[in-house]
Amino acid sequence: MRHRFSELKRRDMYIAGGICLVLLACMVYIYTGQTGKKDKVNMEKGNPLVEVYKVERADMMRHIALSGQTVADAHITLAPKYSGRITAVQAKLGDHVKAGDVLMVQDTGDLDWSIRQNQAAAQAAAADAVEAEATYNANYIKTQNAYEIERMKYERNAYLFSIGAISQETLDSVKEEYMTSKAAYEALDNQSDGSSMPASVASKQYTADKNSYAAKGLEKQREDMYLIAPRDGVIGYRAAEVGALAAAGTKVFELVDNSHVYVDCSLSENDAAVLETGMDVDVTIDALGQSYTGKLVYVSPAMDDSAKTYTVRISLDEDKSAIKAGLFARSQIDILQRPQTLFVPKEAVINKNGRVTVFVVRPDQTVEERDVRIGLLNDTQEEIISGLADGDVVALSNQDRLKDGMTVDTTEAAS
């Protein structure tokens, strides 16, 4: 009996303890809830905290980041001008060659025969021209003398006829012989047509010249069967083997000249508009882990229609033959946009319903929304042409909570 009583007493104690713990938890919950509400009310009643920036007159700079790829001084595709069988290849992949070096030779056997044939034809035609000239000169002298004799004979018979010494029939016979000799003479004389060479001779000479020009054309074609390096460089591609047929216009070699290296970059219109040739820049090539000095040598005058960007080229000051084409390179340029002007960070400017404003924090910690006029822009700043004065303080954050006359707490913006 006494044992049951002890168990009941112990159970009551546990129940009472549990009730006390529940009551304590409720009191803590109620207390913390009230404290949170008070803190929330206090926060709602507090001043907005805004970051501020002090406006000071200074040089406004524009930072332009450049990135692009290295470009060789020359990257030339070499192809034969005429189709032909390859008889010799004198350059291997990676070879350093000089301007004028023979890289490949094509078969010239057929051309050699054609050249000889045209040369022989030209010589034969030239000989014919000499013979024709000699024949013409002989005939010319002969007909000229015959003409002079018949002319004088006709003039003498015309006089005799005038005094009645001969008949009309005799005069007509002499005249006919005279006219025949005259026609023969004029036929030869008119061939020259004012030039130093008669037509019959010129025809032979033109045939000689034609064959001579044909031979020279074939000689030039023969020269083109030797593929020559147009400049110093390295063979970066080769697709030529002895015995293969090289088709006209088909690439067989690529010549890369890395003796001077450029960096080509693409820019937006805003950045390209302020760049000028002659600017000094430093270029970093990450793959080599080195930086090089360079100069801006080209800014494209028109936008690329496909990419909608402008191209700029940087020339590295020194020859860097170890730099390969196609490496990623980066640079940057700081340009003075306006000396000693007023500007603010972009986040200070509010554009709403066609109105451009900033919130100015007065010395008494109240704010004023003020209209401003914007000038130049860059990636982080906007120039203020009117509306602000040197020394004004503007809000950079929480502008959506600000109203004219409101008091704020401020903190300096991180620089």
C-alpha positions in Angstrom: 0.0 0.0 0.0 2.8 2.3 0.9 4.5 1.4 -2.3 1.5 2.4 -4.4 1.3 5.7 -2.6 4.9 6.5 -3.4 4.4 5.8 -7.1 1.4 8.1 -7.2 3.3 10.9 -5.5 6.2 10.6 -7.9 3.8 10.7 -10.9 2.2 13.9 -9.6 5.6 15.5 -9.3 6.4 14.7 -13.0 3.0 16.1 -14.1 3.6 19.3 -12.1 7.1 19.7 -13.5 5.8 19.3 -17.1 3.1 21.9 -16.5 5.8 24.3 -15.2 7.9 23.8 -18.3 5.0 24.4 -20.6 4.1 27.7 -18.7 7.7 28.8 -18.9 7.9 28.2 -22.7 4.7 30.2 -23.2 6.1 33.1 -21.2 9.3 33.1 -23.3 7.4 33.0 -26.6 5.1 35.9 -25.5 8.1 38.0 -24.3 10.2 37.5 -27.5 7.2 38.2 -29.7 6.5 41.5 -28.0 10.2 42.4 -28.2 10.3 41.6 -31.9 7.2 43.8 -32.5 8.8 46.6 -30.6 12.1 46.2 -32.6 10.1 46.2 -35.9 8.2 49.3 -34.9 11.5 50.9 -33.9 13.0 50.0 -37.3 10.0 51.3 -39.2 10.3 54.5 -37.2 14.1 54.8 -38.0 15.7 56.9 -40.9 16.6 55.2 -44.2 20.3 54.3 -44.5 21.7 55.5 -47.8 25.2 55.3 -49.3 26.4 58.8 -50.4 29.0 60.2 -52.8 30.5 63.6 -52.6 30.6 65.4 -56.0 34.0 66.9 -56.7 35.4 68.5 -59.8 38.0 66.2 -61.4 39.2 64.7 -64.7 36.6 62.3 -66.1 38.3 59.2 -67.5 36.9 56.4 -69.7 38.3 52.9 -69.2 38.3 50.7 -72.3 39.0 47.0 -72.1 40.4 45.4 -75.3 40.6 41.8 -76.0 41.4 39.9 -79.2 43.8 37.6 -81.0 47.3 37.9 -82.3 47.7 38.2 -86.0 50.7 37.5 -88.1 52.3 40.1 -90.3 51.3 37.9 -93.3 49.4 34.6 -93.8 49.7 33.8 -97.4 48.0 30.9 -99.3 50.2 29.6 -102.2 48.7 27.8 -105.1 50.0 26.9 -108.6 48.9 29.2 -111.4 48.7 26.2 -113.9 47.9 22.6 -113.5 50.8 20.2 -113.8 52.6 17.2 -112.5 54.9 17.9 -109.5 58.5 17.0 -110.2 60.2 18.5 -107.1 59.2 19.7 -103.6 61.9 21.7 -101.9 60.2 22.9 -98.7 59.0 20.9 -95.7 56.4 21.8 -93.0 58.0 24.2 -90.5 60.8 25.2 -92.8 62.0 28.8 -92.6 62.2 30.1 -96.2 63.5 33.3 -97.8 61.8 35.5 -100.4 62.6 34.0 -103.8 63.2 30.4 -102.6 61.8 27.7 -104.9 59.2 25.7 -103.0 57.8 23.4 -105.7 58.5 22.6 -109.4 56.0 21.3 -111.9 56.7 19.4 -115.2 57.9 21.8 -117.9 58.6 19.3 -120.7 55.6 20.1 -122.9 56.2 23.8 -122.4 59.9 23.5 -123.5 58.8 21.9 -126.8 56.2 24.6 -127.4 58.6 27.4 -126.6 61.1 26.0 -129.1 58.4 25.6 -131.7 57.2 29.2 -131.4 60.8 30.5 -131.4 61.5 28.6 -134.6 58.3 29.9 -136.2 59.2 33.4 -135.1 62.7 33.1 -136.7 61.2 31.7 -139.9 58.7 34.5 -140.1 61.5 37.0 -139.5 63.4 35.5 -142.4 60.4 35.7 -144.6 60.0 39.4 -143.6 63.6 40.1 -144.7 63.1 38.3 -148.0 59.8 40.1 -148.6 61.5 43.4 -147.9 64.3 42.7 -150.4 61.8 41.6 -153.0 59.7 44.6 -152.5 62.6 47.0 -152.7 63.8 45.4 -156.0 60.3 45.5 -157.5 59.9 49.1 -156.3 63.0 50.3 -158.0 62.2 48.4 -161.1 58.6 49.7 -161.4 59.7 53.2 -160.5 62.3 53.3 -163.3 59.8 51.9 -165.8 57.2 54.5 -164.7 59.7 57.3 -165.2 60.6 56.0 -168.7 57.0 55.7 -169.8 56.1 59.1 -168.3 58.9 60.8 -170.3 58.0 58.9 -173.4 54.3 59.9 -173.1 55.2 63.5 -172.5 57.4 63.5 -175.7 54.7 61.8 -177.8 52.1 64.2 -176.5 54.2 67.1 -177.8 54.7 65.4 -181.1 51.0 64.9 -181.4 50.4 68.6 -180.6 52.5 69.6 -183.6 50.9 67.0 -185.8 54.0 64.8 -186.0 52.2 61.6 -184.9 48.7 60.2 -185.1 46.1 59.9 -182.3 46.4 56.1 -182.5 50.1 56.2 -181.8 49.6 58.6 -178.8 46.9 56.4 -177.4 49.2 53.4 -177.5 52.0 55.2 -175.7 49.6 56.5 -173.2 48.3 53.0 -172.4 51.8 51.8 -171.7 52.4 54.9 -169.5 49.2 54.2 -167.5 50.1 50.6 -167.0 53.6 51.4 -165.6 52.1 54.1 -163.4 49.5 51.7 -161.9 52.3 49.2 -161.2 54.4 51.8 -159.5 51.5 53.2 -157.4 50.5 49.7 -156.3 53.9 49.3 -154.6 54.2 52.9 -153.4 50.8 52.8 -151.7 51.7 49.7 -149.6 53.8 51.9 -147.3 50.8 54.1 -146.5 53.1 56.7 -144.9 54.9 54.1 -142.7 58.5 53.0 -143.1 57.5 49.4 -143.9 55.3 48.2 -146.8 52.2 46.1 -146.1 53.6 42.9 -147.6 56.7 43.2 -145.4 54.8 44.3 -142.3 52.5 41.2 -142.6 55.6 38.9 -142.5 57.1 40.9 -139.6 53.8 40.8 -137.6 53.8 37.0 -138.0 57.3 36.9 -136.6 56.4 39.2 -133.7 53.3 37.0 -133.0 55.3 33.9 -132.7 57.9 35.7 -130.7 55.3 36.9 -128.2 53.8 33.4 -128.0 57.2 32.0 -127.1 57.7 34.7 -124.4 54.3 33.9 -123.0 55.2 30.2 -122.8 58.5 31.2 -121.1 56.6 33.2 -118.5 54.3 30.2 -118.0 57.3 28.0 -117.6 58.6 30.4 -114.9 55.2 30.1 -113.1 55.7 26.3 -113.0 58.3 27.1 -110.3 56.3 28.1 -107.1 58.4 30.8 -105.4 58.2 32.1 -101.8 57.0 35.7 -102.1 58.5 36.8 -98.7 60.4 35.4 -95.7 58.4 33.2 -93.4 57.6 29.7 -92.1 55.8 27.0 -94.0 52.6 26.4 -92.0 50.9 24.0 -94.4 52.1 21.7 -97.1 50.0 19.5 -99.4 52.5 18.8 -102.3 54.2 15.5 -103.1 56.4 14.5 -106.0 54.4 12.8 -108.7 51.1 14.2 -107.7 49.0 16.4 -110.0 48.7 19.9 -108.7 45.5 21.6 -110.0 45.6 25.3 -110.8 44.4 27.5 -107.9 44.5 24.6 -105.3 46.3 25.4 -102.1 49.6 23.5 -101.7 51.4 25.7 -99.2 50.8 28.3 -96.5 53.4 30.9 -95.7 53.2 32.5 -92.2 55.4 35.6 -91.5 55.5 36.1 -87.7 58.4 38.6 -87.9 55.9 41.3 -86.8 52.8 40.6 -84.8 49.6 42.5 -84.4 46.6 42.2 -82.1 43.1 42.7 -83.6 40.3 43.5 -81.3 36.5 44.2 -81.7 34.9 47.2 -80.0 31.4 48.7 -79.6 30.7 52.0 -81.3 30.9 54.0 -78.1 34.5 52.8 -77.4 35.7 53.0 -81.0 34.4 56.6 -81.3 37.0 57.8 -78.7 40.0 55.9 -79.9 42.7 57.4 -82.1 45.7 55.9 -83.8 49.1 56.5 -82.2 47.9 55.7 -78.6 50.5 53.6 -76.6 49.1 50.4 -75.0 50.4 47.5 -73.0 49.3 44.1 -74.3 49.2 40.9 -72.1 49.3 37.5 -73.8 48.1 35.0 -71.1 49.4 31.9 -72.9 52.9 33.3 -72.7 52.5 35.0 -69.3 54.1 38.1 -70.7 53.2 41.7 -71.5 54.4 43.7 -74.5 54.4 47.4 -75.4 52.4 48.3 -78.5 50.8 51.1 -80.4 47.3 51.5 -81.8 47.8 51.7 -85.5 44.3 51.2 -87.0 40.7 52.0 -86.1 38.2 50.8 -88.7 36.3 53.7 -90.3 33.0 51.8 -90.6 31.1 49.2 -88.6 31.3 45.5 -89.6 27.7 44.8 -90.8 27.8 41.2 -89.8 29.3 41.6 -86.3 28.0 45.1 -85.6 31.4 46.0 -84.1 34.5 48.0 -85.0 37.9 46.5 -85.5 41.1 48.1 -84.0 44.6 46.9 -84.5 47.5 47.1 -82.1 51.1 46.8 -83.4 53.6 45.3 -81.0 56.7 47.6 -81.0 59.3 44.9 -81.4 59.5 41.9 -83.7 58.2 38.9 -81.8 58.7 35.9 -84.0 58.1 33.6 -81.1 54.5 34.8 -80.8 52.2 32.6 -82.7 49.1 33.8 -84.5 45.7 33.2 -82.9 46.8 33.7 -79.2 44.3 35.5 -76.9 45.6 38.9 -75.9 44.1 41.7 -73.8 44.8 45.3 -73.1 43.2 48.4 -71.7 43.3 52.1 -72.3 42.3 55.0 -70.1 41.1 58.0 -72.0 40.5 61.5 -70.8 36.9 62.3 -71.6 36.6 65.7 -70.0 39.1 67.6 -67.8 38.0 69.0 -64.5 34.3 68.3 -64.7 31.5 67.2 -62.4 30.3 63.6 -62.6 28.5 61.0 -60.4 28.3 57.2 -60.3 25.6 55.9 -62.6 23.6 54.5 -59.7 23.0 58.1 -58.4 21.0 59.0 -61.5 17.3 58.3 -61.7 15.4 58.2 -65.0 11.7 58.2 -64.6 8.9 59.4 -66.9 11.3 61.4 -69.0 12.8 63.2 -65.9 16.4 62.8 -64.9 17.1 63.5 -61.2 19.4 62.8 -58.3 18.7 62.9 -54.5 21.0 65.5 -52.9 21.7 65.0 -49.1 21.8 68.4 -47.4 24.0 69.1 -44.4 21.1 68.6 -42.1 20.7 65.1 -43.4 17.5 65.8 -45.3 17.2 65.0 -49.0 16.1 67.0 -52.0 15.3 65.5 -55.4 16.9 67.7 -58.0 16.7 67.8 -61.8 20.0 67.4 -63.6 21.3 67.4 -67.2 23.6 64.6 -68.3 26.7 65.0 -70.6 29.3 62.4 -71.3 28.9 58.8 -70.2 31.2 55.9 -69.5 30.8 52.4 -68.0 30.5 53.7 -64.4 30.0 57.4 -64.4 27.8 60.2 -65.9 28.8 63.8 -66.3 26.5 66.4 -64.8 26.3 69.5 -67.0 23.8 71.3 -64.7 21.9 70.7 -61.5 24.8 70.0 -59.1 27.7 72.0 -57.7 31.1 71.1 -56.5 30.8 69.6 -52.9 27.2 68.4 -53.2 26.5 65.0 -51.7 24.2 62.6 -53.6 22.5 59.3 -52.6 23.5 56.1 -54.3 21.1 53.6 -52.7 17.6 53.3 -51.4 16.3 56.0 -53.7 13.0 54.3 -54.0 12.3 55.0 -50.3 13.3 58.7 -50.5 11.1 61.7 -50.7 11.8 65.5 -50.6 12.5 66.7 -47.1 13.0 63.2 -45.6 15.8 62.7 -43.1 18.3 59.9 -43.7 21.2 58.3 -42.2 24.3 58.1 -44.4 27.3 56.0 -45.0 30.2 56.7 -47.3 30.1 54.6 -50.5 33.0 52.1 -50.9 35.6 53.4 -53.2 
